[in-house]
Amino acid sequence: MSHWLCADQRPKIGLSDNFRRKFHQTYFDAQILQNDYDDLLASRHRGRDVIRYEWRDGTLILSENDTTEIADRSEIIGKWTCARVELLADHQGEELVRALLQLVPLVRRQPAGTFGVNLLRNFAGRTTAPHHEMEEFVINYVLNRIGAEAETYLYDPNDLRTDGSAAAPMLRTQLGAGSILIFEDRKFMQATTSLINLPNETASYDALVCTIDY
């Protein structure tokens, strides 16, 4: 894969018609998602799982990784562990993991590796500068959104200026509920603009940000 793929999820990856709604209802609540890194990132709540995968004669073997630790991400230097969501303990979670790993083309699949799943709820005011995740592939799957803006950009890393800013993006899109964006991390830098509250409502942007390592 040398480019991105951005599409509606249902006809592309085979999840059931009501999967997104049921998964969102099950996992995106205050009992599961917690403030990201204490109160430092109060504009975002997170749950996380890391799963070990192995392709064995065309069969996908899954197991829970021993840690969900994160290092040097979200402008935080060092390591931290956030609330764990054991997806393989639930048929919905396993169905999701298998469907998303199938998005990697056969010729690009590693024999084994880890698959990180971040369940993120972003609120108004949070932006991200162009960055790499330092993984092989990144998958963004939007489950629900309330509010305006929150556009996603993909940049060519070679277009970054000396001051750290970027030239015109190669992709600019507003991902809606049900949309999936998958791209090769080393070929693109991702950024997002702020979600904006609309009158009489609190904005929130619920998405799965998944990473497939080398």
ABEGO torsion letter per residue (X at the ends): XABBBBBBAAAAAGBBAAAAAAAAAAABBAAABBBBGEAABAABBBBBBBBBBBBBGGBBBBBBBABABBBGBGGBBEBBBBBBBBAAABAAAAAAAAAAAAABBAAABBABEBBBBBBBBBBBGBBBBBBBAGBABBBBBBABBBEBEGBBBBBBAAABBAAGBBBBBABBBBBBBGBBBBBBAAABBBBBBBBBBBBGBBBBBBBBBBBBBX
